[in-house]
Amino acid sequence: MEVDDARKGKSGSGFWKKLKGIKNLQIIAVIFIIAVALIIYSTVSASKSGSDAKTAVNGVMTSDELRLSSILGNIEGAGRVETMITTQNDVIVGVLVIAEGADSINVRLRLIDAASTALGVSKSIVNVYSRK
């Protein structure tokens, strides 16, 4: 006993007939491809415009970080200083200071005071570490 499947061979060919029957199919395909490309482009460009923390991770210091490093480097006993400022929605949420003289508690406290004053932030978000 053989079962005849009515869908066999007809569903695929019916789809292709309908697809070929659509006028301006090439224009629709091009518009679809352009829309997908624009979505991908907007996603990539949005991910590139990140916060200052992303640029600092890549080894590029912002102008604020360079200026802060210069100021903190002039504190007696600080030695060579590097800084990183982390922001979220243009609000400073963290400050990292790495200094040669940070082994000394007095220098460390001066660096914390100076960084928090210079940036107008709470001392609790300023972290100072000694350079190896």
N, C-alpha and C positions, 0 to 999 in steps of 0.2 A: 504494500500500500504506500503510495507516494503522496507526499504532501506538497502542494503547489504554493510556494511563497509569492504572494502578489507584489511584495516589496522588492523582490530580487530583480536587480537591474533597472528598475524604474525610478527609484528614489534618487539615485545618483544622477541619472540622465535628466530627470525632471529639474533638478537643482541647476545643472549646467545650462539647460535650456532657458530657465528663468534668468540666470546670471548673464547669459549671452544676450538675452532680450532687453536688458536694461540699457537705455541710451546713456551716453556719456559715462560709461563705466570707468574709463581711464581717468577722467577728471575727478570722479569720486575717489578713486584709488590714490591719486596724487594728493588730494586734500587730506585724506586719512594719514598718509605718510608724513605730510607737513605738520599735522596736528601732533602726531607722536613725537616727531623731532622737536617741536616747540616744548612739549612737556618734558622731555629729557633735558633739553637745554636749560629750562628754568630750574629744574632740580639741581643740575650741576652748578649753575651760577649761584644759586642760593647756598649751596654747601661750601663754596669757595669764600663767600663773604662771612667768615666766622668771627669769633671774638679775638681779643688781643692774646688770650691764652694760647690759641692755636698757632698764631704767628711766633710766639715765644718758644713753643715746643719745637718748631721748625728751625730754631736758631737765629731768628731775626728779632732783634729788640726794637720795640716801638720808641718813638721819640720821648715819651714820658718815662719809659724805663731807662733810656740812656741818660736823660737829665737827672733822674733820681740816683742812678749809679754814680754820676759825676759829683753830685752834692754829697752823698754818703761817703764817697772816697776821700773827701776832704776832712772828715772827722778824724781827730788824732787817734792813731792806733788802729784804724780800720783797715788800712792796706788796700789791696785790690778788691773791688766790690762789683758784684753783678746783681741785677734785680729782675724780678718778673712780677708784673701786675696782672691779676686775673679779674676779668669783668664779666658781668652778666647783665644784659640789657642796659649797657652804659653805666652800670653801678659797680664800683670796686668791691669785690668780695674777698680778695686775698692779695697779700703782698709777700713775696719771698725775697729775702736778702741773703746773699752768700758773701761773706767777707773773710779775708785772711786773719784779721784780728778779733774775730768773733769768739775766740776761746776765752778772752777776758770778759768777765761779767760786766765790768764798767763799760767797755766798748759796745757790748751787745745791747745794754740798756740805752746807751746813747743812740745807737742805730735804730732801735725800736721807736724811741721818742722822735727822732728826726724824720723817719719815714712816715709815721702817723701824722705828724704836724705838716709835713710837706704835701701829703696827699689829702689831708683833711679826713682821715679815717680813724676808726677805733684802734687802739693798740692791740686789741685781741685778735685782729685779722693779720697782724704783721708777724711773720716768723723769720728769725735770724739764725743762720747756721754758719759754722766755720768751714773754711775752704780746706780741702785735703792737701 
